[in-house]
Amino acid sequence: MASAPPPTRYGLTRDEFAEILDGEPRYRLDQLWDGLYAQLADPADITNLPKALRQRIDMMLPTSLTPVTESVSDSGDTVKFLWELEGGSRVETVLMLYADRATVCVSSQAGCAMGCGFCATGQAGFTRHLTVGEIVEQVVRAAQRARRVERRVSNIVFMGMGEPMANLDAVWGAVERIHGDIGLSARHITISTVGIIPGIRSLKDRPLPVNLAVSLHAANDTLRNELVPINKRYPIEDLIEACDDYLDVKNRRVSFEWAMIEGVNDRDSDARELADLCRRLSPHAHVNLIPLNPTPGYPTVGSSARRVAEFRDLLETCGANATVRRNRGTDIDAACGQLAAGQPVTLSTTRR
């Protein structure tokens, strides 16, 4: 039987920290927990703790993420972190900087088993789930980096490597820590899925009103079976029903992510089919159009900027709300669909 992994700094619960601090005054736990999460400080910088205790915590509880590389886009507004995990797996985190705030795109798995051909992560395959601590630490490290340029992280999106609903217990544990201890509103946390219906139904029954995003990419089963293979198990009709049930309980907007692929899902007929789905969830459905980012191994190109705009206009004419997502970090392979943790991608895909 494999031995349990060693405890890590952000992997411990508050009660587990209390055991480590046994013999210390009770208020030390509050100081340590507040320092790690509210202040986003490393133990050495929590100055209201005795120096000897800071050193002990630092030595006993290493971090989960070992930095490998940090890449910054030419514009300076996007930072991609490559981390190595215990056991050698690698994941990526993306920090997006805006004028007065920042968003962190976190990974929930090393790799992904969903197999979407236009996504580099899906082409790289699945390695393992991330733990609560590994997910939370991505947020902490990115927030520390944002603070260096006087930005505060205000939004978390589970849109990095992996399928969050396939690792929902750890994802939800991280959401609770991000909400309850780091202090971000649940309404500023978004969990994305390619359409894992049991996960959506489970999320519906959990207490925090997080946002739901569905990577849709096609509005009929024939095309979606090709683009998003999990659709064969969870077809569109069942998926829309699950989203409707989620809306009934949470009364939050559902976002449909749509990667614009030239000649594949950017036709007028695709827009009309998508608008039909959105009207069924009106007024709580919103479409995010994403210009397809370059992905090795997927020869089909993204729609032109003109076609993306035309598609958006047609959606709105048909009664659907839609926006075009600005591409960020394409030059450092940090944009949607490009995260692959430095893994070579060699899949060959043909398109009609």
RAWO-V90661 format. One record per residue. N is the residue number from 1. RES is the residue in one letter. SS is DSSP state (h for helix, s for strand, l for the rest). PHI is phi as a letter, one per 20 degrees, with the letter a starting at -180 (999 if undefined). BURIAL is b if it has 24 or more other C-alpha atoms within 12 Angstrom, else e. Layout:
BEGIN
[[N & RES & SS & PHI & BURIAL] [N & RES & SS & PHI & BURIAL]]
END
This chain:
BEGIN
[[1 & M & l & 999 & e] [2 & A & l & f & e] [3 & S & l & f & e] [4 & A & l & f & e] [5 & P & l & f & e] [6 & P & l & f & e] [7 & P & l & f & b] [8 & T & l & c & b] [9 & R & l & g & b] [10 & Y & l & d & b] [11 & G & l & e & b] [12 & L & l & e & b] [13 & T & l & f & b] [14 & R & h & f & b] [15 & D & h & f & e] [16 & E & h & f & e] [17 & F & h & f & b] [18 & A & h & f & e] [19 & E & h & f & e] [20 & I & h & f & e] [21 & L & l & e & b] [22 & D & l & g & e] [23 & G & l & n & e] [24 & E & l & e & e] [25 & P & l & g & e] [26 & R & l & f & e] [27 & Y & h & f & e] [28 & R & h & f & b] [29 & L & h & f & b] [30 & D & h & f & e] [31 & Q & h & f & b] [32 & L & h & f & b] [33 & W & h & f & b] [34 & D & h & f & b] [35 & G & h & f & b] [36 & L & h & f & b] [37 & Y & h & d & b] [38 & A & h & f & b] [39 & Q & l & e & b] [40 & L & l & l & b] [41 & A & l & d & b] [42 & D & l & f & b] [43 & P & h & g & b] [44 & A & h & f & e] [45 & D & h & d & e] [46 & I & l & e & b] [47 & T & l & f & e] [48 & N & l & e & e] [49 & L & l & e & b] [50 & P & l & g & e] [51 & K & h & g & e] [52 & A & h & f & e] [53 & L & h & f & b] [54 & R & h & g & b] [55 & Q & h & f & e] [56 & R & h & f & e] [57 & I & h & f & b] [58 & D & h & f & b] [59 & M & h & f & e] [60 & M & h & f & e] [61 & L & l & c & b] [62 & P & l & f & b] [63 & T & l & f & b] [64 & S & l & e & b] [65 & L & l & d & b] [66 & T & s & e & b] [67 & P & s & f & b] [68 & V & s & d & e] [69 & T & s & b & e] [70 & E & s & c & b] [71 & S & s & d & b] [72 & V & s & d & b] [73 & S & l & f & b] [74 & D & l & g & e] [75 & S & l & f & e] [76 & G & l & n & e] [77 & D & l & e & b] [78 & T & s & c & b] [79 & V & s & c & b] [80 & K & s & d & b] [81 & F & s & d & b] [82 & L & s & d & b] [83 & W & s & d & b] [84 & E & s & d & b] [85 & L & l & e & b] [86 & E & l & g & b] [87 & G & l & n & e] [88 & G & l & o & e] [89 & S & l & f & b] [90 & R & s & c & b] [91 & V & s & c & b] [92 & E & s & c & b] [93 & T & s & c & b] [94 & V & s & c & b] [95 & L & s & d & b] [96 & M & s & d & b] [97 & L & s & d & b] [98 & Y & l & d & e] [99 & A & l & g & e] [100 & D & l & c & e] [101 & R & l & a & e] [102 & A & s & b & b] [103 & T & s & c & b] [104 & V & s & d & b] [105 & C & s & d & b] [106 & V & l & d & b] [107 & S & l & e & b] [108 & S & l & d & b] [109 & Q & s & b & b] [110 & A & s & e & b] [111 & G & s & n & b] [112 & C & l & b & b] [113 & A & l & e & b] [114 & M & l & f & b] [115 & G & l & m & b] [116 & C & l & f & b] [117 & G & l & f & b] [118 & F & l & e & b] [119 & C & l & d & b] [120 & A & h & f & b] [121 & T & h & f & b] [122 & G & h & f & b] [123 & Q & h & f & b] [124 & A & h & f & b] [125 & G & l & n & b] [126 & F & s & e & b] [127 & T & s & d & b] [128 & R & s & a & b] [129 & H & s & f & b] [130 & L & l & e & b] [131 & T & l & e & b] [132 & V & h & g & b] [133 & G & h & f & b] [134 & E & h & f & b] [135 & I & h & f & b] [136 & V & h & f & b] [137 & E & h & f & b] [138 & Q & h & g & b] [139 & V & h & f & b] [140 & V & h & f & b] [141 & R & h & f & b] [142 & A & h & f & b] [143 & A & h & f & b] [144 & Q & h & f & b] [145 & R & h & f & b] [146 & A & h & f & b] [147 & R & h & f & e] [148 & R & l & f & e] [149 & V & l & d & e] [150 & E & l & m & e] [151 & R & l & c & b] [152 & R & l & d & b] [153 & V & s & f & b] [154 & S & s & d & b] [155 & N & s & c & b] [156 & I & s & c & b] [157 & V & s & c & b] [158 & F & s & e & b] [159 & M & l & c & b] [160 & G & l & e & b] [161 & M & l & f & b] [162 & G & l & o & b] [163 & E & l & d & b] [164 & P & h & g & b] [165 & M & h & f & b] [166 & A & h & e & b] [167 & N & h & c & b] [168 & L & h & f & b] [169 & D & h & f & e] [170 & A & h & f & b] [171 & V & h & f & b] [172 & W & h & f & b] [173 & G & h & g & b] [174 & A & h & f & b] [175 & V & h & g & b] [176 & E & h & f & b] [177 & R & h & f & b] [178 & I & h & f & b] [179 & H & h & f & b] [180 & G & h & e & e] [181 & D & h & d & b] [182 & I & h & f & b] [183 & G & l & n & b] [184 & L & l & e & b] [185 & S & l & f & e] [186 & A & h & f & b] [187 & R & h & f & b] [188 & H & h & d & b] [189 & I & s & d & b] [190 & T & s & c & b] [191 & I & s & d & b] [192 & S & s & d & b] [193 & T & s & b & b] [194 & V & l & e & b] [195 & G & l & p & b] [196 & I & l & f & b] [197 & I & h & f & b] [198 & P & h & g & b] [199 & G & h & f & b] [200 & I & h & f & b] [201 & R & h & f & b] [202 & S & h & f & e] [203 & L & h & f & b] [204 & K & h & g & b] [205 & D & l & e & e] [206 & R & l & e & e] [207 & P & l & f & e] [208 & L & l & e & b] [209 & P & l & e & b] [210 & V & l & f & b] [211 & N & s & e & b] [212 & L & s & d & b] [213 & A & s & c & b] [214 & V & s & d & b] [215 & S & s & f & b] [216 & L & l & e & b] [217 & H & l & m & b] [218 & A & l & b & b] [219 & A & l & d & b] [220 & N & l & c & b] [221 & D & h & f & b] [222 & T & h & f & e] [223 & L & h & f & b] [224 & R & h & f & b] [225 & N & h & g & b] [226 & E & h & f & b] [227 & L & h & f & b] [228 & V & l & c & b] [229 & P & h & g & b] [230 & I & h & f & b] [231 & N & h & f & b] [232 & K & h & f & e] [233 & R & l & e & e] [234 & Y & l & c & b] [235 & P & l & f & b] [236 & I & h & g & b] [237 & E & h & g & e] [238 & D & h & f & e] [239 & L & h & f & b] [240 & I & h & f & b] [241 & E & h & f & e] [242 & A & h & f & b] [243 & C & h & f & b] [244 & D & h & f & b] [245 & D & h & f & b] [246 & Y & h & f & b] [247 & L & h & f & b] [248 & D & h & g & e] [249 & V & h & e & e] [250 & K & h & e & b] [251 & N & l & l & e] [252 & R & l & d & b] [253 & R & l & f & b] [254 & V & s & d & b] [255 & S & s & d & b] [256 & F & s & d & b] [257 & E & s & e & b] [258 & W & s & c & b] [259 & A & s & f & b] [260 & M & s & e & b] [261 & I & s & d & b] [262 & E & l & g & b] [263 & G & l & m & e] [264 & V & l & d & b] [265 & N & l & c & b] [266 & D & l & d & b] [267 & R & l & e & b] [268 & D & h & g & e] [269 & S & h & f & e] [270 & D & h & f & b] [271 & A & h & f & b] [272 & R & h & f & b] [273 & E & h & f & b] [274 & L & h & f & b] [275 & A & h & f & b] [276 & D & h & g & b] [277 & L & h & f & b] [278 & C & h & f & b] [279 & R & h & f & b] [280 & R & h & f & e] [281 & L & l & d & b] [282 & S & l & g & b] [283 & P & l & e & e] [284 & H & l & d & b] [285 & A & s & d & b] [286 & H & s & c & b] [287 & V & s & d & b] [288 & N & s & d & b] [289 & L & s & e & b] [290 & I & s & d & b] [291 & P & s & g & b] [292 & L & l & f & b] [293 & N & l & e & b] [294 & P & l & g & b] [295 & T & l & c & b] [296 & P & l & g & b] [297 & G & l & n & b] [298 & Y & l & c & b] [299 & P & l & f & e] [300 & T & l & f & b] [301 & V & l & e & b] [302 & G & s & f & b] [303 & S & l & f & b] [304 & S & l & f & e] [305 & A & h & g & e] [306 & R & h & f & e] [307 & R & h & f & b] [308 & V & h & g & b] [309 & A & h & f & b] [310 & E & h & f & e] [311 & F & h & f & b] [312 & R & h & g & b] [313 & D & h & f & b] [314 & L & h & f & b] [315 & L & h & g & b] [316 & E & h & f & e] [317 & T & h & f & e] [318 & C & l & e & e] [319 & G & l & n & b] [320 & A & l & d & b] [321 & N & s & e & b] [322 & A & s & b & b] [323 & T & s & c & b] [324 & V & s & d & b] [325 & R & s & f & b] [326 & R & l & f & e] [327 & N & l & f & b] [328 & R & l & c & b] [329 & G & l & m & b] [330 & T & h & g & b] [331 & D & h & f & e] [332 & I & h & d & b] [333 & D & l & l & b] [334 & A & l & d & b] [335 & A & l & e & b] [336 & C & l & g & b] [337 & G & l & n & b] [338 & Q & l & d & b] [339 & L & l & f & b] [340 & A & l & b & b] [341 & A & l & l & b] [342 & G & l & m & b] [343 & Q & l & e & b] [344 & P & l & f & e] [345 & V & l & d & b] [346 & T & l & c & e] [347 & L & l & g & e] [348 & S & l & d & e] [349 & T & l & c & e] [350 & T & l & d & e] [351 & R & l & c & e] [352 & R & l & f & e]]
END
